Amino acid sequence: MFLSDLSIKRPIMISMVLIALMLFGAIAFFGLNLDLLPDVSVPVVTIQTVYPGGGPQEIENQVTKRIEDAVSSISQIDEMTSFSMEAVSFVVLRFELAKDIDVAQQEVKDKVDAILNVLPDEAERPIIQKMDISAKPVIDVILSGDLEMTELYDLADKKLRNRFAQIQGVASVNVTGGGEREIRIELDNRTVFQHKISLVQLAGILGMQNIEMPGGNFEQRSQEYAVRLKGEFDKIAGLQNLTVPTGSGMKRLGELASITDQAEEIRVRTSFFDKIKQEGSENSVLLSLIRAKDGNTVKVARHAK
């Protein structure tokens, strides 16, 4: 009764209220971002440390426990979970809901930085990240074709990734599957022991021979030119003709090792199956577009398509 009486007695006021509500609704419809989940911050911080060649027990004793001891003094930790796997240490810290996630991440970073000198020299620098539930792909793009696996990966990684990353609202683009190009040098045990080859020395020689570095500059009249020393191998023949020291004298690398140009060892594979055509392909690459925090999911998907 109250609303009906007020509408009859004050029609202009009610009309203005309705117009204002419609106006605010239109502004919200065209201005607010669309997303599947609300924008919330989960107080969880992860610490990932890669230790190439380390076993699970070695990872636990030399990496995981030292990190746990360092971060255990941080306030408002609700739960700490760790995983020690082959070559990888993973520590998950869950804080109380009242903890500011940015403050927690900075405190964890400070504690981990303070123990970097006691971690193994071969271990990579720990990666500290806060959990972001919005950092999930909003659209996946499958690239498949008759190209070689390395060519397909290069097309996805060096061309398509940059094109998709330029879309407004895209934070990053992850590439999964395919195979990155790799020059593989393989020596058998008999050759290594027969010629007394030091693998550490051989790796150092390859690294020094395959390098590109600045070489200073020179002046000519009123012009100054920068100089770069190009020393990277552009063909396999250059590697085959590289001379290396052995216990039986200087030898060409091609005489001692098998050198091939191929794709790296595949650990993550992407498979594509077309349900309509009932056809599948193992030679596929997946590009996952991750939305930025202020991006619009609908617009990102539309522009990507």
Salt bridges, closest charged atoms under 4 A:
ASP35 OD2 - ARG291 NH2 2.49
ASP39 OD1 - LYS293 NZ 3.16
ASP78 OD2 - ARG94 NH2 3.28
GLU79 OE1 - ARG94 NH2 2.85
ASP102 OD1 - LYS130 NZ 2.42
GLU107 OE1 - LYS99 NZ 2.95
ASP113 OD2 - LYS109 NZ 2.97
ASP113 OD1 - ARG125 NH2 3.24
ASP157 OD1 - ARG161 NH2 3.37
GLU182 OE1 - ARG184 NH2 3.11
GLU212 OE2 - ARG228 NE 3.42
GLU212 OE1 - LYS230 NZ 3.54
GLU255 OE2 - ARG252 NE 3.51
ASP261 OD2 - ARG181 NH2 2.74
GLU265 OE1 - ARG267 NH2 3.82
